[in-house]
Amino acid sequence: MSKDFLEETKKEQELLDIGLKMSRQHKADRHLESFSDDLRSSIIKKVSSKHMEQIKKLEKEVEELEVEKTLTNSQEKLDFLDETIYNTNQSIESLKNARP
């Protein structure tokens, strides 16, 4: 009887050890998932910030080109400025629609 009790106690301890090991692994996995989410969020914020900086820079460039248009009389130069403004605005739209 004592032998049966000892064997059952060992089996129960093994089951408890397995449960504890699984619990620790699950906790580590949850922590890793949380860390991954935080890292992903941080990267998205950085990319979004860089996109916003680039958009502002391009919008300022468009403003400067518009001013330059008012100061020129050359049709060739006006055509070039219009094309540059158009292309820059396309770049701005692409950045605004880009998914970080």
Order of alpha helices (4+ residues) and beta strands (2+ residues): alpha-alpha
